[in-house]
């Protein structure tokens, strides 16, 4: 199967982003010769004209749709309308144009935020419709959930080979460390590193620390996506995760130890925890296309911290500080 795909024109939307750049690099390392990167500066996929132009210019045979508007709890609270509109418009139009242009396969990347707020742990794919998502993340989660329905409908009516993947929260080198929009791991790393460097006596963390999360190293996520592209052709969604959970309190203390922060941790309990628990059942991905996360969480954190410190030092040199 893989050899038959090596000369396919594979378009990766969001291919210059955090996850997208890893997917693009790994595809090229595996011998794929026609990997096409669709960046926002060239194609704003919220607009139909740009979507049509992408298909005309790049003429993809396979589309891996990674472009998304994402962020942590704060960003979701501040921009729920934008998160819903832009994510659903990109996906809806890309899928519609894919079937009109005869695309052979469409890989739709969803989100763990699509699951109901009180999904039993571990989250099984069949639980996806058993309730409403956690309120803060609901606009984003519902938008992605609607695209799963569209993918299934297009498979049934038009025969479009559209598959849907549901990854957990990602982390790793190259992540978004902007405090206005970052997720929990980069936000905590930034706070702890800056506190160490600045000699700050404490850091402030949102919530109670009792919520749990599961995290998938970005390189593992890229591998899972490519394996699914190569081997999976079914209509049911598939979880991509590492199969464990850690509560936020333990996560904060782990990052503090790895960064050398020894100060006080202050919890702002006026801020939301988000979904109470998150952990995926990952059996389906292993059974259907042999995916299993390989990166040890502590080692993945160390790699991410090392990358962030190197980038911060480089930026400081450039700024003349």
Secondary structure, 3 states (H helix, E strand, C coil): CHHHHCCCCEEEECCCCHHHHHHHHHHHHCCCCCEEEECCCCCCCCCHHHHHHHHHHHCCCEEEECCCCCCCHHHHHHCHHHHHHHHHHHHHHHHHHHHHCCCCEEEEECCHHHCECCCCCCECHHHCCCCCECHHHHHHHHHHHHHHHHHHHHHHHHCCCEEEEEECEEECCCCCCCCCCCCHHHHHHHHHHHHHHHCCCEEEEECCCCCEECEEEHHHHHHHHHHHHHHCCCCCCEEECCCCCEEHHHHHHHHHHHHCCCCEEEEECCCCCCCCCCCECCHHHHHHHCCCCCCCHHHHHHHHHHHHHHHHHHHHHHHCC
